[in-house]
Amino acid sequence: MAEETADDLLSLADVLADAVRLHALQLHGDPDDSVAVMSAVNGLAEAVKRYADACFTETRWGNPFAVRTEKEETTPEAPSKGKKSTIVTVEAKYCIGVRDMRAAKNLLARRGVSGDPCAPDVSDNPVDVVTALFLDDGWNPSTYDQSVIELIEEEWSCKPQQTPRTGK
């Protein structure tokens, strides 16, 4: 695939918006058609990757969709005094089936992931394998080979926090 450029960011944003719409339409129209849903998910994942790659290639800004931890700086400048942050709570729940432990552990080994950072090796416990994958890639289980790691169910919500946090 050819590298995208900053000139392509607007057109890639349109492609991304179209992929989101297609995904939403599929889920709205027939969420039980797993082949069509996964096709829409794969199209969306590809559009996100192309957009994120173009952002970095031309501007050196990282992936705007990457999950950040509290330890990472999320803004280039300090917030202005007296201005309160808007706090958003994201809750996600996944039901995952580990269908092939050997293949799942091989996936981790190919990535160079030793597993749980608190343990020397990932055991034969499916929870350890799923945890290691989550920690390694920021978690998008729909991109895994479904014969190895199966996404059974996914729920998530994103909402403003009722009581603003203060301090720091």
N, C-alpha and C positions, 0 to 999 in steps of 0.2 A: 504494500500500500504506500502510495506517495505521502510524503510529509505534508501536513496541512500548514497553512500560513496564517498570519494575523488577518490578512485580507479575507480569509475564509471563515473567520469567527462568526460573522453575522449569518452567513449561509449555513454554517454548522449549527448555530443556534436554532435556525428554522428547521433543520433536519431533526434536531433534538426535540423540539416542540412537537413536530409531527409524530415522532416515535412515542412520546408521552401520550399524545392523543390516541394513537393506534392502540397502545397498551390499555388505556382507560376504556376505550370503546369495546375492546375484546372482553375485558373484565365485566363491563356493564352488560354486554350482549350475551355472552356465553362463557361464564367463568369455569364451567365444567369441561370445556374442550381443552384438555391439557396440551395437546399439540399446538393449537393456535395460541394459547396463553404463553407457552414457552417460546414460540416463535416471536411473539411480541416482546417478551422479556429479553430475548437475545438481541433483537433489533434495538431496543432501548439501551441495553448494555453497550452495544457497539457504538451507538450515537454518543453516549456519555464518554466512552474512551476516546473517540476521535476528537470531541470537543476539548477534553482535558489535555490530550496530547498537543493540540494546536495552541492552547493557552500557554503551555510550558515552552514549546518550541520557539514561539515568536516573542513571548513576553517574559519568560523565565518565572512566571507565577506558577505555583503548583496547582494540583488538581483541586478545583473549586468544590468538588463533591466528596473529598476525602474527609473521613471522620477525624476530628481533632480531640485531643485530651485536654483536661484543664491545665496541664503543665505547659502546653504549647501556647505561644503568643498568637492570638487570633486577629489582632489589629496592629498595623504598623506604628500607630501612635497611641499614647495614653488617652483614655477618655477625658473629656473636659470636665472640670469640677462642677459638681452639682447636677450633672446629667446622669440619670439612672439608666441602667441597662434594662432592656426588655429580655426577660428570661423565658426561654422556650423549653418545654419538657418533651423529650422524645422517648416513647416507650415502644419496645419491639419484643415480639414473642415468635419464636420459630419452633416448629415441630420437625425434627430431622430424623431420617432413618439411615443408619449406617448399614448398608447392604453388603459391603465387601470390605472387611477390616484390613486385609492384606493390601488391597489396592489403595485404600485410604492412607495407610501408613506409607506406602510407596509414594503417594502424592506428596506427603510431607517430606519424605527423604529427597525427592527430586527438587523440592524447593529449598533444601538445605535447612529445614526446620527441625530442631531437635525435639520439639514438643513443648510441653509445659515448662515455662522458665524456672519453675520451682523444683522440677524433677529432672534427673539426668536424661531419661528417655521416656517416650510416650509408652505407656503400658498397653496391654491389649484391651483396655477399657474404652469403649466408644466415646464416653464423655471426654476423656483425655484427647482423643483424636479431634473431635469437634472443637474443643477448646483451643487446641493448637492451631487449627485452621482459622478460627475466629481471630486469634491474636496475630496470625501471620498476614492476613489479607484484608482485614477490615470488614469481612463478612458479607458475602453475596452468594448464598448457597444455591441460588438458581443457576449459577454459572458452572457448578460442578457437574461431572458426569453423573447423571441421575441413577445409573446402575451401581454407582459406588456410594455417593452421598445423596440421598433422596430428600428433596424438599417436600414435606407432606403438607404443612400448613404454615402460613405466615400472617401475622397480624401486626400492625403498627399504628401508632397515633402520634401526632405532633400538635401540641397546644400551648398557648401561653400559660405561664405559671400564674396562679391567682394572686399570690402575695409576692411583690418584688423583693428580691434579696437585697440586703444592705451590706455595707462594710467593705472590707479589704483595705 
